[in-house]
């Protein structure tokens, strides 16, 4: 299925390892990408929100994308995030993605201000001219722009997008989106709604905690999207056990929490670039305790 629609499956919005001086650890990133692919991730998404794209220079963003494309094995795809304040910036990132050999791109609406629907359509129309399939990224919490079902229909009807990553947290929306744009693929956009949206028919996941717990989260996705009630029973137990951790993906500390989770699981997570600061001590203690409990239950 993912061969014809590579934006489906588990596409990991990768964290980006940084050195203590906040420079990008490109070798470490290549190792992380290879590790995720070896654990079953079908795709890699560099320069998404978890990849701290807002803090990277254009040169850094492009090198991160190139590193991912060079590091993935055959059969694993790369979908660079091309979100930016201006349409012209997003076009440049999309053009670079195409030149570097990316399969598709993930695109936020313009996020320098609260754009209206016509602005959003014009933005996607301009970036779509680059020629790569677009996975729209709906994140109304951070961008203040909502890709509501009616707007998604406009984008779909014009052939500008192939799928949407929905980070609204509203699990009811998938039904209206399917009614208005029946051919549009809905990708799970937040880790703490995987089970609900999997059962409801989502067939892609832009995953966060897969950075730290790849085997268990990929199993959770596979079971949840199986259309098999017996598999759903097992998925529900996994979901119950992982949910305290998964909820951090919908928290403003999500980057710090997931990177810390990687450290607890035995892999490099590292620092975040300012303005993100280290977690407050009590929050850090809570994340460590929750991840250690998940690991003690055998999840990896």
URDA-V742908 format. One line per field, one symbol per residue. psi: psi as a letter, one per 20 degrees, with the letter a starting at -180 (. if undefined). A space follows every 50 residues. Layout:
psi=???
This chain:
psi=gihhniiraoopnqropqrhjjqpnhghggggghgghhijpirpoqkagh jlhhiqrgggghhgghgghhhqrpiprpnqpkqrhqhhghgghggggghi kqhrqppqrpkirnqrhhggghghgghhihiqqpoqoomighijpomrhh hhgghghikhqirpookhioihhhghghghmhipppppiphjjggghghi jqkqpnqgihhhmgghhhggggghjijohhhhgghhgggghihhghhhhk qijhggghhhhgghijqpfarqqqiprqqqghggggggggghgghhijq.
